[in-house]
């Protein structure tokens, strides 16, 4: 689908909560989503991986900040939160 040049961006209407195109330009929504998803997936994966790694590495500080509670903190961090982060990151590689 070839998208013609818009006369004015200010003419476009957006849904207030979803910020999706509505009205005359509603046909642009699906091509925009396809383009946006394709071009931001790698950035989202890298950001997710960095968040996972930083969160996991900061667990080392648990031993210094709260040595008497480090095992409980590590159980929460490495037993619950890190597997959840990793699963969410792994799901970005799943194709529909």
C-alpha positions in Angstrom: 0.0 0.0 0.0 1.4 3.3 -1.0 0.6 6.1 1.4 0.1 9.5 -0.2 1.5 12.7 1.3 -0.7 14.2 3.9 -2.0 17.8 3.5 -1.4 18.7 7.1 -0.5 16.6 10.1 -2.7 18.8 12.3 -5.8 17.5 10.3 -5.2 14.0 11.7 -7.4 12.8 14.6 -6.3 10.5 17.3 -8.3 8.5 19.8 -7.7 10.1 23.2 -6.7 7.0 25.2 -5.2 4.6 22.6 -3.7 7.4 20.4 -4.7 5.4 17.3 -5.7 7.1 14.1 -9.4 7.6 13.7 -11.6 9.3 11.2 -10.4 10.0 7.7 -6.9 8.6 8.5 -8.0 5.3 10.2 -6.6 3.4 7.3 -3.1 4.4 8.3 -3.3 2.7 11.7 -2.4 -0.9 10.6 0.5 0.1 8.3 1.9 2.4 11.1 1.7 -0.4 13.6 3.5 -2.9 11.3 6.2 -0.3 10.6 6.6 0.7 14.3 6.7 -2.9 15.5 9.2 -4.0 12.9 11.5 -1.0 13.6 11.4 -0.9 17.4 11.6 -4.6 18.2 15.4 -4.7 18.3 15.6 -1.7 20.5 13.0 -3.1 22.9 15.0 -6.4 23.1 18.2 -4.6 23.9 16.6 -2.5 26.5 14.9 -5.5 28.1 18.2 -7.4 28.1 20.0 -4.5 29.7 17.3 -4.1 32.4 17.5 -7.8 33.1 21.3 -7.7 33.5 21.4 -4.6 35.6 18.6 -5.9 37.9 20.5 -9.2 38.3 23.9 -7.6 38.9 22.5 -5.3 41.5 21.7 -8.4 43.5 25.3 -8.5 44.4 24.7 -5.4 46.5 22.1 -7.2 48.5 24.9 -8.9 50.4 26.4 -5.6 51.4 23.3 -3.6 52.1 21.3 -6.3 54.0 23.5 -9.2 54.7 21.1 -10.7 57.2 18.3 -10.7 54.6 20.3 -11.5 51.5 19.0 -15.0 51.0 15.4 -13.8 51.1 16.2 -10.9 48.8 18.0 -13.2 46.4 15.1 -15.7 46.4 12.8 -12.9 45.4 15.2 -11.4 42.9 16.6 -14.5 41.3 13.7 -16.9 41.9 10.8 -14.7 41.0 11.6 -11.5 39.3 14.6 -12.5 37.1 12.7 -15.5 35.6 9.7 -13.3 34.9 12.0 -10.7 33.1 13.7 -13.5 31.2 10.4 -15.0 30.1 9.1 -11.6 29.0 12.3 -11.1 27.0 12.0 -14.6 25.5 8.5 -14.0 24.4 9.7 -11.2 22.1 11.3 -13.9 19.9 8.0 -15.8 19.6 6.4 -15.4 16.2 2.6 -15.4 16.0 
